[in-house]
Amino acid sequence: MTKKIFRSFILIASITLISCILLFLGVLYNYFEKQLTGELKNQAVYISQGLENEGIFYFDNLDPTDNRITWIDSDGKVLYDNEADIAKMENHAGRKEFIEALQKGTGVSIRYSSTLSEKTIYFAQKLEDGTIIRVSNTQYTVWNLVFGMLPPILMIIIIIIILSAVFASGMSKRIVRPINEIDLENPENNEVYEELSPLLAKINSLNKDISMRISDANRKQHEFSMITENMREGLIITDSQTDILSYNTSVLKFFDIQEDIKNKNILTLNRSEKFRKAIYTALNGQHSDQILVLHDHYYQVITNPVFNNKDISGIVMVIMDVTEKEKRDLLRREFTSNVSHELKTPLTGIYGTSEIIMNGMVKAEDIPKFAENIYKESGRLITLINDIIKLSQLDEGSIPEEKAPVDLYKIAEDMIGLLKNEAQQKNVSVALMGESAEVMGIRRILEEMVYNLCDNAIKYNRENGKVTVSVTSEEGKIKLSVSDTGIGIPLVYRDRVFERFYRVDKSRSKEIGGTGLGLSIVKHAAAYHGAAISLESTMDVGTRITICWD
């Protein structure tokens, strides 16, 4: 702005200076022209009086002069000229000043010479005898005058422009300084030119409006950040080039990333086929729903395009951890498959045995043996169905009985009594330790839980092994612990032994028997009673399962 004002000052000063010089020369030139015309008139009047008094002899005594004097007869014939031979001069009857003098008594005319760049002023005076005395002189044109004075004029112009530049520089800085010092944050507190007051008032109004908008935008951004940061789901927003514009911390956790990923391409997070398909589907303007597996977790990746009119300006991706759901679905499928398999085995035996009997292919003495087989398989089937019903009730929390105080020590003692024969068959000793301890629970569920723990400890023990059942109460915590000296559970299987129908050694499942739901019932029974379950096992040393009530 300072430069613009400076240039404006210099331009105005230059134009003003040149205009003044030209105007001055014009006025001066006109003044000299009038002066010359007046001198010519005076001399013409003076000569007219002399001619009238002395006649042509007056010219003999006329003093030398710079003016040209011509005496013209009334018919235009030149009678006298002080500079030219009258014999060679043409008739002047057609001259403008001559005609005007005949008609009005005086006449003036100006004739220009383009070749000499000068003009001649003629003044004619009519005498009493009808003759005309004409006096003329030459004057240079205004341009000749300008060119003649050009050096001093240029010198004046240069000096004035230099002075103007100095003053314009200082003036422009002084003009701009108050503007540069305006506090735009608080425009109403500035003392500047009165002409700027409307502008400052407008700026103040705009500042307030912008401040309100920024405050509103910050509030909305804060709300958005609070919402997205507290989302368990991951959220990513990208532009049309798939560069990340915004994300929440859940995304970093899902993809196990520690650094800032803003402005990075979304494909740097994962380049799997399903992830790329989700992105490119959204970029093509379609909804996408993919399941992505990362670090033993299942993630549902939902992408949608963001439209600006009809153009796609980006995508929104929502990532949800569906590991539990997927695992439940997997367990449900496995459970369905296992139930089908477990039901099919006894039913096939019952069906085959009854078909043989129905067709009369069994001897009378073998019928009790076949009937026993049907009885065992039916019992196995009923046990399986009962276990499934128990698990279903525990899952749904639909146990019909009410919880009541139950002595865990007494239950353990009773269950050990029921398993006495089974323990004796394997030469496994069972010992009960501890003291009486009551918990709030449902007796038959707790009995089933303790029975299954002891039954497993006996079944998976070695010959001449030992099972120890302990019930303790310490610092408000009640613990039920069942340990054995059996084969132990490999580390890779310890997280799965509580799954339904899961067996570590499937080859021994028929030999050992059972439905494969025992430990699953234990786990769900403990959870139903608000207890925590833990497992410790060492290969070829034994296993301990502890259930703890706080």
Number of C-alpha atoms within 10 A of each C-alpha: 12 17 12 10 17 21 16 14 20 22 15 13 19 17 12 12 16 15 12 12 16 15 12 12 17 16 12 13 17 13 12 13 15 12 12 17 20 13 17 24 22 14 20 24 19 11 22 22 15 16 17 13 11 10 11 13 11 15 16 7 7 11 6 7 8 8 17 16 25 20 24 23 19 18 14 18 17 23 16 18 18 15 10 12 10 16 10 8 12 10 14 17 17 10 13 15 23 31 20 18 22 19 11 11 16 21 22 21 16 14 11 15 12 9 6 10 13 16 17 15 19 25 27 30 28 25 20 11 9 15 22 30 28 30 26 25 18 18 18 16 17 18 14 14 14 15 10 11 12 12 11 10 15 12 11 14 17 13 12 16 19 13 14 20 18 13 14 22 19 13 17 19 17 12 15 13 13 14 16 11 11 16 14 14 11 12 19 16 12 15 14 15 10 9 8 12 15 10 12 21 13 14 17 18 14 12 16 13 12 12 12 12 12 12 12 12 12 12 12 12 12 12 12 12 15 12 11 18 16 13 14 14 20 24 22 20 21 23 20 15 12 19 19 21 16 15 22 20 18 21 20 16 11 19 13 12 12 9 7 10 18 15 13 14 15 22 14 9 16 13 11 11 9 16 21 13 16 21 24 17 17 22 22 11 18 13 15 17 19 15 18 19 16 12 8 7 14 19 21 18 23 20 28 21 26 20 13 9 7 8 11 16 16 22 26 19 21 18 22 21 20 18 15 11 11 16 13 13 12 12 15 13 12 16 17 12 13 17 17 11 12 18 18 14 14 21 17 12 16 20 13 13 17 16 12 12 16 10 8 10 9 13 9 10 8 10 13 11 11 17 15 11 17 20 13 15 19 16 13 20 20 14 14 20 16 12 19 17 12 20 21 15 16 20 15 10 11 10 15 8 11 9 13 12 12 17 18 26 20 16 20 24 15 14 19 22 13 13 15 14 12 15 25 13 10 15 16 23 16 21 13 15 14 14 14 15 18 15 17 15 21 19 19 11 21 21 17 19 24 25 21 20 23 24 21 17 28 29 17 18 25 18 15 12 19 20 25 17 25 19 23 17 17 8 6 8 11 20 21 21 23 23 23 28 25 25 16 19 21 13 12 9 12 14 10 13 20 19 18 22 20 21 17 14 8 12 9 10 14 9 8 12 10 17 22 21 21 24 19 21 26 23 21 23 24 21 15 18 17 14 17 14 18 11 16 14 20 15 13 14 13 22 22 21 17 19 20 18 17 13
